[in-house]
């Protein structure tokens, strides 16, 4: 899923883990951004990471997380 830039979206929450089918939580929340892109620089070499994203709208409602990316 790619962000669409929907006018109702305030920002995106990005989650990362080393387990493919992880559950999102505050523990694996790595960033919140209004940008339509994200670069992850805080990584370890030879480590595989998996990501999920949620969108937060202007009413502070959260979308379901994306499938694992």
N, C-alpha and C positions, 0 to 999 in steps of 0.2 A: 504494500500500500504506500502510495506517495502522497504527501500533503497536497491539498488542492488550493490552499490559500482562501478557503471559504471565509466570507466576511464576518461570520458569527464566531469564528475560532479566535480565541485570545492568544493561546500558546500551546505548545506541545511538551509533553513530559517524556523523557527518554530513559529507558531502563536497560541495564546490561547485566549479564551473568555469564558464567562459564558452563552452565547447564542448559542444554537446548530447550527443554520444555519447562522453563522456570515460571514461577508465579510472581507477578509484579508486586513490589512493596516499597516502602520508604528506604529499605536497606539497599536495594539495587537501583534506586533512582539516581542517575548520574548527572542529569541536567534538565532544565526547563528553558525553552527558547521559543520566540515568536518567528524565528527564521525558518525558511522552508528547506534548510539543509543543516547538516551537523557533521562536524569532524571530531573524531575521538582521538585525542593525542595522549591520553593517560592510559597507555596500554603496556603490556609486557610482551617482549619478543617471543615468538613460538607459542603463544597462548591463543586459543580460539575463543572468540566472544560471540554472544548472541544478544540480539536487541529486540525490544518491543517498544511501541510508541502509543501514547494516548493523546487525544486532543481534549483541550479544555475550552469550553465556550464562554461567552461573556456573562452567562448566568452561573458560572463556576460548576457546570455539569461536565463530567468526565465521560469520554467515549469508552467503549470496550477496547482493550488492547489489541494491537495488530497481532497477526500470527508472528511467530519467531522469524526474525530477519537475520 
